[in-house]
Amino acid sequence: MLVLSRDGVWLSRLETIAARGGWPFEARAALPVPGRTPPPERALAVLDRALAGAVPQRAVSALRSLYPGATIALAFDASEMHHDSVTAAVSCGADEVLGKSWTDEKLSSKLAALRDRSLAAQARQSADGALKAERRAHRALIKTKGRWKELALDAGGFALLWRLLEREGEAVSRAELGAALAAAAGREFEAGTVVRRLAGLKKALAPWPGAIEIARGGQYRLASAPRRPK
């Protein structure tokens, strides 16, 4: 969960809720700026209306471009929670509205539902159709002899596969893969650990006809095997 706000009390509440749910949590006091390296993915982004500016549609659009698969919620103070503001929020592209005055129980329930809904809609499949990942269930499966077989991957292995599958055919830097691994584990890793984890993922993917290829400059690429002509 990514929370964009300068309200310290609000940030503290959401961080506590995220910790109870075991969700990754990131707080920022300003809107993220697009850079060369894509930011770690987020299933849920909570934008404080006070930080969205005079034209919240721009802020929501910027978030959507950075986190295309995320659910985006706008959070309002109690004085702003009326019909017109809620209607305006939804029309600007936000998926949901949250009340900062809601109880922790109500917020926790709503946030969990939003996060689950976002994750449930996220699934990726390789170009050859024989490898797929389901983000809500954190499952990876390989199709062999016409049947899907689930791979035994932990959260870190799944995070690496998801990032490579998302960018299939493109070179992905070791730093970016390390960031995906760190986001899943909640701590940083040395470059050597990332390399070892990638070697373990390659071994797990052995039954798949494709491969994780090593590119120049410490980069990696997920490549499906060419389809055989029928």
C-alpha positions in Angstrom: 0.0 0.0 0.0 1.3 3.4 -1.0 0.0 6.4 1.0 0.5 9.9 -0.3 -0.1 12.5 2.5 1.5 15.1 4.8 -1.0 14.2 7.6 1.1 12.5 10.2 -1.8 11.1 12.2 -3.4 9.6 9.0 -0.1 8.1 7.9 0.4 6.5 11.4 -3.1 5.0 11.3 -2.7 3.5 7.9 0.8 2.1 8.7 -0.7 0.4 11.7 -3.5 -1.1 9.6 -1.0 -2.3 7.0 1.2 -3.9 9.6 -1.8 -5.8 11.0 -2.6 -7.1 7.5 1.0 -7.9 6.7 0.9 -5.6 3.7 4.0 -3.7 2.3 3.6 0.0 3.3 5.2 3.1 1.8 4.5 6.7 2.7 5.3 9.8 0.6 4.8 13.4 1.3 4.6 14.3 -2.4 3.4 12.8 -5.6 6.0 10.4 -7.1 7.9 11.7 -10.2 8.3 9.3 -13.1 11.9 8.2 -13.6 13.9 5.8 -15.7 13.4 2.9 -13.3 9.8 1.9 -12.7 8.8 2.1 -9.0 7.9 -1.0 -7.1 4.4 -2.1 -8.0 1.5 -1.3 -5.6 -1.9 -2.9 -5.5 -3.4 0.0 -3.6 -2.6 3.7 -3.6 -4.3 6.1 -1.1 -4.0 9.7 -2.1 -4.9 12.4 0.4 -7.3 14.9 -1.2 -5.3 17.7 0.4 -2.2 16.6 -1.6 -4.1 16.2 -4.9 -4.1 19.9 -5.7 -6.8 22.1 -7.4 -7.2 19.6 -10.2 -7.1 16.1 -8.6 -7.6 14.4 -12.0 -3.9 15.3 -12.9 -2.7 13.7 -9.7 -4.8 10.6 -10.2 -3.7 10.3 -13.8 0.0 10.5 -12.8 -0.5 7.8 -10.2 -2.3 5.6 -12.8 0.5 5.9 -15.2 3.0 4.8 -12.6 0.9 2.1 -11.1 -1.5 0.9 -13.9 -2.7 -2.1 -12.0 -3.4 -0.4 -8.7 -6.7 0.6 -7.1 -6.5 4.4 -6.3 -8.5 5.7 -3.4 -8.9 9.4 -2.5 -9.0 10.1 1.2 -11.2 13.1 2.5 -11.4 14.9 5.8 -14.7 14.7 7.6 -15.7 18.2 6.5 -15.2 17.2 2.8 -17.2 14.0 2.9 -20.3 15.2 1.2 -22.1 14.1 -2.0 -20.5 16.7 -4.3 -17.0 16.0 -3.3 -17.4 12.2 -3.6 -19.0 12.6 -7.0 -16.1 14.8 -8.1 -13.6 12.3 -6.8 -15.0 9.4 -8.7 -15.3 11.5 -11.9 -11.6 12.4 -11.7 -10.6 8.8 -12.1 -10.3 7.5 -8.6 -11.7 4.1 -7.9 -12.9 4.7 -4.4 -13.3 7.3 -1.6 -12.1 6.9 2.0 -13.1 8.9 5.0 -10.2 9.9 7.3 -12.7 10.1 10.1 -13.8 6.5 9.7 -13.0 4.0 12.5 -9.9 1.8 12.2 -12.2 -1.2 11.8 -14.1 0.3 8.9 -10.9 1.5 7.2 -9.2 -1.9 7.6 -12.2 -3.7 6.1 -12.5 -1.2 3.2 -8.8 -1.2 2.4 -8.6 -5.0 2.5 -11.5 -5.3 0.1 -9.9 -2.8 -2.3 -6.5 -4.5 -2.2 -8.0 -7.9 -2.7 -10.1 -6.7 -5.6 -7.1 -5.2 -7.3 -4.9 -8.3 -6.8 -7.7 -10.6 -8.0 -7.8 -8.8 -11.3 -4.0 -9.2 -11.9 -2.8 -12.2 -13.8 0.0 -12.5 -16.4 0.8 -15.2 -18.9 3.8 -15.8 -21.0 3.8 -15.3 -24.8 3.9 -19.0 -25.4 0.9 -19.6 -23.1 2.7 -22.1 -20.9 3.6 -20.0 -17.9 1.3 -17.8 -15.8 1.2 -16.0 -12.5 -1.8 -15.0 -10.4 -1.0 -12.1 -8.1 -3.9 -12.4 -5.7 -3.1 -16.0 -4.9 0.7 -15.6 -5.3 0.6 -18.6 -7.6 2.8 -19.5 -10.5 1.9 -22.3 -12.8 3.5 -24.1 -15.8 1.6 -26.0 -18.4 3.0 -29.4 -19.1 1.3 -32.2 -21.1 -1.9 -30.1 -21.3 -2.1 -29.6 -17.5 -1.2 -26.8 -15.2 1.3 -27.5 -12.5 1.9 -25.1 -9.6 5.4 -24.1 -8.8 6.7 -23.9 -5.3 7.7 -20.3 -5.0 8.0 -18.1 -1.9 7.0 -14.5 -1.9 10.5 -13.4 -3.1 10.6 -15.9 -6.0 7.1 -14.9 -7.0 8.0 -11.2 -7.0 11.0 -11.8 -9.3 8.9 -13.9 -11.7 6.1 -11.3 -11.7 8.5 -8.5 -12.6 10.2 -10.5 -15.4 6.9 -11.7 -16.7 5.5 -8.2 -16.7 8.5 -7.1 -18.9 8.8 -10.3 -20.9 11.2 -10.0 -23.8 12.8 -6.9 -22.3 16.1 -6.6 -20.3 15.4 -6.0 -16.6 18.2 -4.6 -14.5 19.5 -6.4 -11.4 18.7 -3.3 -9.4 15.1 -3.3 -10.5 14.8 -7.0 -9.6 16.4 -6.3 -6.3 13.8 -3.6 -5.6 11.0 -6.1 -6.4 12.6 -8.7 -4.0 13.0 -6.1 -1.3 9.4 -4.9 -1.6 8.2 -8.5 -1.2 10.5 -9.2 1.8 10.4 -5.8 3.5 14.2 -5.5 3.6 17.1 -4.8 1.3 19.3 -7.5 -0.2 22.9 -7.5 -1.5 23.4 -8.0 -5.2 24.8 -11.5 -4.6 21.6 -12.5 -2.9 19.5 -11.3 -5.9 21.7 -13.4 -8.2 21.3 -16.5 -6.1 17.5 -16.0 -5.9 17.4 -15.7 -9.7 19.4 -18.9 -10.1 16.8 -20.6 -7.8 14.0 -19.2 -9.9 15.6 -20.5 -13.1 15.8 -24.0 -11.5 12.1 -23.8 -10.6 11.2 -22.9 -14.1 13.2 -25.8 -15.6 10.0 -27.6 -16.8 9.0 -24.5 -18.8 10.3 -24.5 -22.4 11.3 -20.8 -22.1 14.2 -19.4 -20.1 15.6 -16.6 -18.0 18.4 -15.2 -20.2 21.3 -13.1 -18.9 21.8 -9.9 -20.9 24.6 -7.4 -20.8 25.3 -5.2 -17.9 23.8 -7.4 -15.2 20.4 -7.6 -16.8 18.0 -10.4 -17.2 15.3 -11.3 -19.7 12.4 -13.7 -19.6 11.9 -15.3 -23.0 9.3 -17.8 -24.2 10.4 -20.6 -26.5 9.3 -20.0 -30.1 5.9 -21.6 -30.8 6.2 -24.7 -32.9 4.2 -24.6 -36.2 1.2 -26.8 -36.2 
